[in-house]
Amino acid sequence: MTQLDYILQQIVNAVSLGSLYALVAVGLSIVFGVLKLTNFAHGDVMMVGAFGVALLAGAGVPFPVAVICGIAAAAVAGFLIERIAYRPIRDAPDVARLLTSLAVTYIIENVGILVFTSSPRNFPLPDILNTSWEVSNGAITFTSINLLTIALTFVSLLLLGWFITRTTTGLGMRAAAEDMSAAHLVGLNVNRLIIVAFIVASAYAGLAGILWAAQAGVVQPQMGFTPLLKAFVAAIIGGFGSIAGALVGGYILGALEIFIVAFLPSSVSSYRDAIVFAVLIAFLLVRPGGLLQPNREIKL
């Protein structure tokens, strides 16, 4: 394997990992952009989507149907979380909303442990997604699930861009994100817009959870913690509340993690997470608002 082949292989890995981080960070940014709420339960919604697919596919449901149902289950979970937990404390102080978000996270995780136990379960994949292709005499490998992750991320983000900029509901969400009170005064149904924001964000979390489980090969109730933590970092790098910033931050973080492991000595790369957070702190000292410096509205 030449040095160029090795670099190209790491770029493929970075784009695949960055796509996962971007999907999760986009969902976080949608909710924060509209409601100014940090939704810690977002990672657990990923778990709902992944378990939905694992259970249905394991029961013999065709995999594409199971994926659609898993994304729908995540969207329903987001709807219920907003109606039951977040709506009653919408006007409460920020610390109360933060603690409620953390409480929802622990409740969902513990319910998952009670129902499924804490032991990892195999994530069933069809044979076509377990294949791989080699180029440059085997120096560069493309797996089906990596290519699918990149393709689905690209398509889903294009659809989100169309929804936010070309539909009445999407434009209403942007208006509510800019000024909730003004949006209400001009006749927009703010409650409906917030519900839509949670449903859309949760659907993206469900898709990210399915792809994350497909790459890892297992599902477990605590699986959402690590991608949620990394998505926060990605969103902060790009600019919290900015959809485009979440996308950029996700790919930057994915590239940073892959390149640390690929190009630094193992004695250093084993501290990958510590290096990532050290870079984050240094970045915030220079540009605390993130790369795209978002205002109060959702930006693309």
Contacts in CASP RR format, 6 or more apart in sequence:
PFRMAT RR
TARGET T0000
AUTHOR 0000-0000-0000
METHOD contacts of the structure
MODEL  1
MTQLDYILQQIVNAVSLGSLYALVAVGLSIVFGVLKLTNFAHGDVMMVGA
FGVALLAGAGVPFPVAVICGIAAAAVAGFLIERIAYRPIRDAPDVARLLT
SLAVTYIIENVGILVFTSSPRNFPLPDILNTSWEVSNGAITFTSINLLTI
ALTFVSLLLLGWFITRTTTGLGMRAAAEDMSAAHLVGLNVNRLIIVAFIV
ASAYAGLAGILWAAQAGVVQPQMGFTPLLKAFVAAIIGGFGSIAGALVGG
YILGALEIFIVAFLPSSVSSYRDAIVFAVLIAFLLVRPGGLLQPNREIKL
1 9 0 8 1.000
1 139 0 8 1.000
2 139 0 8 1.000
5 136 0 8 1.000
5 139 0 8 1.000
5 140 0 8 1.000
6 139 0 8 1.000
6 262 0 8 1.000
8 136 0 8 1.000
8 140 0 8 1.000
9 139 0 8 1.000
9 140 0 8 1.000
9 141 0 8 1.000
10 258 0 8 1.000
10 259 0 8 1.000
10 262 0 8 1.000
10 263 0 8 1.000
11 255 0 8 1.000
12 140 0 8 1.000
12 141 0 8 1.000
12 142 0 8 1.000
12 146 0 8 1.000
13 146 0 8 1.000
13 258 0 8 1.000
13 262 0 8 1.000
14 251 0 8 1.000
14 254 0 8 1.000
14 255 0 8 1.000
14 257 0 8 1.000
14 258 0 8 1.000
14 259 0 8 1.000
15 150 0 8 1.000
15 251 0 8 1.000
16 146 0 8 1.000
16 149 0 8 1.000
16 150 0 8 1.000
16 215 0 8 1.000
17 254 0 8 1.000
17 257 0 8 1.000
17 258 0 8 1.000
18 234 0 8 1.000
18 250 0 8 1.000
18 251 0 8 1.000
18 253 0 8 1.000
18 254 0 8 1.000
18 255 0 8 1.000
19 149 0 8 1.000
19 150 0 8 1.000
19 153 0 8 1.000
19 154 0 8 1.000
19 211 0 8 1.000
19 251 0 8 1.000
20 149 0 8 1.000
20 153 0 8 1.000
20 208 0 8 1.000
20 211 0 8 1.000
20 212 0 8 1.000
20 215 0 8 1.000
20 227 0 8 1.000
21 227 0 8 1.000
21 230 0 8 1.000
21 231 0 8 1.000
21 234 0 8 1.000
21 249 0 8 1.000
21 250 0 8 1.000
21 251 0 8 1.000
21 253 0 8 1.000
21 254 0 8 1.000
22 153 0 8 1.000
22 157 0 8 1.000
22 234 0 8 1.000
22 246 0 8 1.000
22 247 0 8 1.000
22 249 0 8 1.000
22 250 0 8 1.000
22 251 0 8 1.000
23 153 0 8 1.000
23 156 0 8 1.000
23 204 0 8 1.000
23 205 0 8 1.000
23 207 0 8 1.000
23 208 0 8 1.000
23 211 0 8 1.000
24 42 0 8 1.000
24 43 0 8 1.000
24 46 0 8 1.000
24 204 0 8 1.000
24 205 0 8 1.000
24 208 0 8 1.000
24 209 0 8 1.000
24 227 0 8 1.000
24 228 0 8 1.000
24 230 0 8 1.000
24 231 0 8 1.000
24 234 0 8 1.000
25 231 0 8 1.000
25 232 0 8 1.000
25 234 0 8 1.000
25 235 0 8 1.000
25 245 0 8 1.000
25 246 0 8 1.000
25 247 0 8 1.000
25 249 0 8 1.000
25 250 0 8 1.000
26 157 0 8 1.000
26 160 0 8 1.000
26 201 0 8 1.000
26 204 0 8 1.000
26 243 0 8 1.000
26 246 0 8 1.000
26 247 0 8 1.000
27 42 0 8 1.000
27 200 0 8 1.000
27 201 0 8 1.000
27 202 0 8 1.000
27 204 0 8 1.000
27 205 0 8 1.000
27 246 0 8 1.000
28 38 0 8 1.000
28 39 0 8 1.000
28 42 0 8 1.000
28 201 0 8 1.000
28 228 0 8 1.000
28 231 0 8 1.000
28 232 0 8 1.000
28 235 0 8 1.000
28 240 0 8 1.000
28 246 0 8 1.000
29 235 0 8 1.000
29 239 0 8 1.000
29 240 0 8 1.000
29 241 0 8 1.000
29 242 0 8 1.000
29 243 0 8 1.000
29 245 0 8 1.000
29 246 0 8 1.000
29 298 0 8 1.000
30 173 0 8 1.000
30 197 0 8 1.000
30 200 0 8 1.000
30 201 0 8 1.000
30 204 0 8 1.000
30 243 0 8 1.000
30 298 0 8 1.000
31 37 0 8 1.000
31 39 0 8 1.000
31 42 0 8 1.000
31 197 0 8 1.000
31 198 0 8 1.000
31 201 0 8 1.000
32 38 0 8 1.000
32 39 0 8 1.000
32 235 0 8 1.000
32 240 0 8 1.000
32 241 0 8 1.000
33 177 0 8 1.000
33 241 0 8 1.000
33 296 0 8 1.000
33 297 0 8 1.000
33 298 0 8 1.000
34 173 0 8 1.000
34 176 0 8 1.000
34 177 0 8 1.000
34 193 0 8 1.000
34 194 0 8 1.000
34 197 0 8 1.000
34 298 0 8 1.000
35 86 0 8 1.000
35 90 0 8 1.000
35 194 0 8 1.000
35 197 0 8 1.000
37 86 0 8 1.000
37 97 0 8 1.000
37 101 0 8 1.000
38 98 0 8 1.000
38 101 0 8 1.000
39 81 0 8 1.000
39 101 0 8 1.000
39 201 0 8 1.000
40 101 0 8 1.000
40 102 0 8 1.000
40 104 0 8 1.000
40 105 0 8 1.000
40 228 0 8 1.000
41 78 0 8 1.000
41 81 0 8 1.000
41 85 0 8 1.000
41 101 0 8 1.000
41 104 0 8 1.000
41 105 0 8 1.000
41 108 0 8 1.000
42 201 0 8 1.000
42 202 0 8 1.000
42 205 0 8 1.000
42 228 0 8 1.000
42 231 0 8 1.000
43 105 0 8 1.000
43 205 0 8 1.000
43 224 0 8 1.000
43 225 0 8 1.000
43 227 0 8 1.000
43 228 0 8 1.000
44 77 0 8 1.000
44 104 0 8 1.000
44 105 0 8 1.000
44 108 0 8 1.000
44 109 0 8 1.000
44 224 0 8 1.000
45 74 0 8 1.000
45 77 0 8 1.000
45 78 0 8 1.000
45 81 0 8 1.000
45 202 0 8 1.000
45 205 0 8 1.000
45 206 0 8 1.000
46 74 0 8 1.000
46 205 0 8 1.000
46 206 0 8 1.000
46 208 0 8 1.000
46 209 0 8 1.000
46 212 0 8 1.000
46 223 0 8 1.000
46 224 0 8 1.000
46 227 0 8 1.000
46 228 0 8 1.000
47 108 0 8 1.000
47 109 0 8 1.000
47 112 0 8 1.000
47 209 0 8 1.000
47 219 0 8 1.000
47 220 0 8 1.000
47 221 0 8 1.000
47 222 0 8 1.000
47 223 0 8 1.000
47 224 0 8 1.000
48 70 0 8 1.000
48 73 0 8 1.000
48 74 0 8 1.000
48 77 0 8 1.000
48 108 0 8 1.000
48 206 0 8 1.000
49 70 0 8 1.000
49 71 0 8 1.000
49 73 0 8 1.000
49 74 0 8 1.000
49 77 0 8 1.000
49 205 0 8 1.000
49 206 0 8 1.000
49 209 0 8 1.000
49 210 0 8 1.000
50 70 0 8 1.000
50 123 0 8 1.000
50 206 0 8 1.000
50 209 0 8 1.000
50 210 0 8 1.000
50 212 0 8 1.000
50 213 0 8 1.000
50 219 0 8 1.000
50 223 0 8 1.000
51 112 0 8 1.000
51 116 0 8 1.000
51 219 0 8 1.000
52 66 0 8 1.000
52 69 0 8 1.000
52 70 0 8 1.000
52 73 0 8 1.000
53 63 0 8 1.000
53 66 0 8 1.000
53 67 0 8 1.000
53 69 0 8 1.000
53 70 0 8 1.000
53 123 0 8 1.000
53 210 0 8 1.000
53 213 0 8 1.000
54 121 0 8 1.000
54 122 0 8 1.000
54 123 0 8 1.000
54 124 0 8 1.000
54 213 0 8 1.000
54 219 0 8 1.000
56 65 0 8 1.000
56 66 0 8 1.000
56 69 0 8 1.000
56 70 0 8 1.000
57 63 0 8 1.000
57 66 0 8 1.000
57 124 0 8 1.000
58 124 0 8 1.000
61 69 0 8 1.000
63 124 0 8 1.000
63 125 0 8 1.000
63 126 0 8 1.000
63 129 0 8 1.000
67 210 0 8 1.000
70 206 0 8 1.000
70 210 0 8 1.000
71 203 0 8 1.000
71 206 0 8 1.000
71 207 0 8 1.000
71 210 0 8 1.000
72 203 0 8 1.000
73 206 0 8 1.000
74 202 0 8 1.000
74 203 0 8 1.000
74 205 0 8 1.000
74 206 0 8 1.000
74 207 0 8 1.000
74 209 0 8 1.000
75 199 0 8 1.000
75 200 0 8 1.000
75 202 0 8 1.000
75 203 0 8 1.000
75 206 0 8 1.000
76 202 0 8 1.000
77 108 0 8 1.000
77 202 0 8 1.000
78 198 0 8 1.000
78 199 0 8 1.000
78 201 0 8 1.000
78 202 0 8 1.000
79 195 0 8 1.000
79 198 0 8 1.000
79 199 0 8 1.000
79 202 0 8 1.000
81 104 0 8 1.000
81 198 0 8 1.000
81 202 0 8 1.000
82 194 0 8 1.000
82 195 0 8 1.000
82 198 0 8 1.000
83 195 0 8 1.000
85 100 0 8 1.000
85 101 0 8 1.000
85 103 0 8 1.000
85 104 0 8 1.000
86 97 0 8 1.000
86 100 0 8 1.000
86 101 0 8 1.000
86 198 0 8 1.000
87 191 0 8 1.000
87 194 0 8 1.000
89 96 0 8 1.000
89 97 0 8 1.000
89 100 0 8 1.000
90 97 0 8 1.000
92 100 0 8 1.000
109 221 0 8 1.000
109 222 0 8 1.000
112 221 0 8 1.000
113 221 0 8 1.000
113 222 0 8 1.000
116 220 0 8 1.000
116 221 0 8 1.000
118 220 0 8 1.000
118 221 0 8 1.000
118 222 0 8 1.000
119 220 0 8 1.000
120 218 0 8 1.000
120 219 0 8 1.000
120 220 0 8 1.000
121 218 0 8 1.000
121 219 0 8 1.000
121 220 0 8 1.000
122 217 0 8 1.000
122 218 0 8 1.000
123 213 0 8 1.000
123 214 0 8 1.000
123 216 0 8 1.000
123 217 0 8 1.000
123 218 0 8 1.000
123 219 0 8 1.000
125 145 0 8 1.000
125 214 0 8 1.000
125 217 0 8 1.000
128 144 0 8 1.000
129 144 0 8 1.000
129 145 0 8 1.000
129 148 0 8 1.000
129 214 0 8 1.000
130 144 0 8 1.000
130 145 0 8 1.000
131 143 0 8 1.000
131 144 0 8 1.000
132 141 0 8 1.000
132 142 0 8 1.000
132 143 0 8 1.000
132 144 0 8 1.000
133 141 0 8 1.000
133 142 0 8 1.000
134 140 0 8 1.000
134 141 0 8 1.000
134 142 0 8 1.000
135 142 0 8 1.000
145 211 0 8 1.000
145 214 0 8 1.000
145 215 0 8 1.000
146 215 0 8 1.000
148 211 0 8 1.000
148 214 0 8 1.000
149 211 0 8 1.000
149 214 0 8 1.000
149 215 0 8 1.000
152 207 0 8 1.000
152 211 0 8 1.000
156 204 0 8 1.000
156 207 0 8 1.000
157 247 0 8 1.000
160 200 0 8 1.000
160 204 0 8 1.000
160 243 0 8 1.000
161 243 0 8 1.000
161 300 0 8 1.000
163 169 0 8 1.000
163 170 0 8 1.000
163 200 0 8 1.000
164 170 0 8 1.000
164 171 0 8 1.000
164 173 0 8 1.000
164 174 0 8 1.000
164 243 0 8 1.000
164 298 0 8 1.000
164 300 0 8 1.000
165 171 0 8 1.000
165 300 0 8 1.000
169 193 0 8 1.000
169 196 0 8 1.000
170 196 0 8 1.000
172 183 0 8 1.000
172 188 0 8 1.000
172 193 0 8 1.000
173 193 0 8 1.000
173 196 0 8 1.000
173 197 0 8 1.000
173 298 0 8 1.000
174 297 0 8 1.000
174 298 0 8 1.000
175 182 0 8 1.000
175 183 0 8 1.000
175 186 0 8 1.000
175 188 0 8 1.000
176 183 0 8 1.000
176 188 0 8 1.000
176 190 0 8 1.000
176 193 0 8 1.000
176 194 0 8 1.000
177 296 0 8 1.000
177 297 0 8 1.000
177 298 0 8 1.000
178 295 0 8 1.000
178 296 0 8 1.000
178 297 0 8 1.000
179 296 0 8 1.000
180 190 0 8 1.000
183 190 0 8 1.000
183 193 0 8 1.000
184 190 0 8 1.000
208 227 0 8 1.000
209 223 0 8 1.000
209 224 0 8 1.000
209 227 0 8 1.000
212 223 0 8 1.000
212 224 0 8 1.000
212 227 0 8 1.000
213 219 0 8 1.000
213 223 0 8 1.000
216 223 0 8 1.000
230 253 0 8 1.000
230 257 0 8 1.000
231 246 0 8 1.000
231 250 0 8 1.000
233 253 0 8 1.000
233 276 0 8 1.000
233 277 0 8 1.000
233 280 0 8 1.000
234 246 0 8 1.000
234 249 0 8 1.000
234 250 0 8 1.000
234 252 0 8 1.000
234 253 0 8 1.000
234 254 0 8 1.000
235 241 0 8 1.000
235 245 0 8 1.000
235 246 0 8 1.000
235 249 0 8 1.000
236 280 0 8 1.000
236 284 0 8 1.000
236 290 0 8 1.000
237 245 0 8 1.000
237 248 0 8 1.000
237 249 0 8 1.000
237 250 0 8 1.000
237 252 0 8 1.000
237 253 0 8 1.000
237 280 0 8 1.000
237 283 0 8 1.000
237 290 0 8 1.000
237 291 0 8 1.000
238 245 0 8 1.000
238 246 0 8 1.000
238 248 0 8 1.000
238 249 0 8 1.000
238 250 0 8 1.000
238 252 0 8 1.000
238 290 0 8 1.000
238 291 0 8 1.000
238 292 0 8 1.000
239 245 0 8 1.000
239 246 0 8 1.000
239 289 0 8 1.000
239 290 0 8 1.000
239 291 0 8 1.000
239 292 0 8 1.000
239 293 0 8 1.000
239 294 0 8 1.000
240 289 0 8 1.000
240 290 0 8 1.000
240 294 0 8 1.000
241 294 0 8 1.000
241 298 0 8 1.000
241 299 0 8 1.000
242 292 0 8 1.000
242 294 0 8 1.000
242 298 0 8 1.000
242 299 0 8 1.000
243 298 0 8 1.000
243 299 0 8 1.000
243 300 0 8 1.000
244 292 0 8 1.000
244 299 0 8 1.000
244 300 0 8 1.000
245 290 0 8 1.000
245 291 0 8 1.000
245 292 0 8 1.000
245 294 0 8 1.000
245 299 0 8 1.000
248 291 0 8 1.000
248 292 0 8 1.000
249 291 0 8 1.000
253 276 0 8 1.000
256 276 0 8 1.000
256 279 0 8 1.000
257 272 0 8 1.000
257 276 0 8 1.000
260 268 0 8 1.000
260 269 0 8 1.000
260 272 0 8 1.000
260 275 0 8 1.000
260 276 0 8 1.000
261 269 0 8 1.000
261 272 0 8 1.000
268 275 0 8 1.000
283 290 0 8 1.000
284 290 0 8 1.000
287 293 0 8 1.000
292 299 0 8 1.000
END
